[in-house]
Amino acid sequence: MQRPTAPIMASPEASLLIALIHNNSESRCPYIRGRIGELCGALRGNFAIQTLEVFFQPEPVPQTSWMSFARDLMKWRLERRWKQYRELPTRSWATDIKKLIRHCACMYLSGSGAQDLARAKQHSTLELAVADKHIRAWTQFMESGAEWMIVFEDDAVFREDSIRRLLDLLQDSSLRSSQHIYIDLSGGCPCDGIQVDRLETHRDASFRHFRKPVTNTTCTYLISRPLVGLLLEQVVRRPWLRLHQSDWLLNALFVRLEKQGLDCLCMHASPTIFSHGSVTGEYASTFDQGRY
């Protein structure tokens, strides 16, 4: 379900779709809608702007144990592939399988893991709802005709210089000369935590540059139309990828696209252009409140 918030304009030269992913939170939406409105005002005149809100989700019902187990298996396999993608050393298959068996025995066969399992089943439903909203935003982006899309989750927080820095980025000539673009704008996890140093090519005053696309979180990111087309093609061909949460969905898609020789301009804003409010403490995680 979508909620247009501005007249649709189209320009093949410089067109931008700004998508907001949320759950109609009364504590978050007024702020982020207002700041996106300011951003649109600053960008108009230089870009044809469209806006989109993606917010509908079914009432959250905890996943079954079987679904939680299936997602655990997928995540375990993807974590191994993601390590290889980042050129990190991997443990032996035997060691990794033993670790998986211990986890599953504790979570699904032992009474001591009942509380953790209940929490995981609830979070699983919410994670799938968020991932589905990102996929729906991607689809609407492809139908909009816009050239680039910026995705905001509702816990994004504007900094004092966010609008100025974003305008500088959008006017950068490298965006014009690159077809596949993925730029993380708000981070979330500590840089050391995502362990992507081996893929970094260089840094400048505002960005870290990578030779492969890598994710941090999906709080705020800029992405190009050709790249979204490739992502959706993979999701349609392999619908089970929808079982990943949004950031791991991107990880899984980038791993698969590497085999196709994807050439992608990937940058992470450093310092970030926006803050990830659920990480910095400006917002409490809605996952802990049982909804997204």
Secondary structure, 3 states (H helix, E strand, C coil): CECCCCCCCCCCCCEEEEEEECCCCCCCHHHHHHHHHHHHHHHECCEEEEEEEECCCCCCCCCCHHHHHHHHHHHHHHHHHHHHHCCCCCCCHHHHHHHHHHHHHHHHHCHHHHHHHHHHHHHHHHHHHHHHHHHHHHHHHHHHCCCEEEEEECCEEECCCHHHHHHHHHCCHHHHHCCCEEEECCCCCCHHHHCCHHHEEEECCCEEEECCCCCCCCCEEEEEHHHHHHHHHHHHHCHHHHHCCHHHHHHHHHHHHHCCCCCCEEEEECCCCEEEHHHHCCCCCCCCCCCC
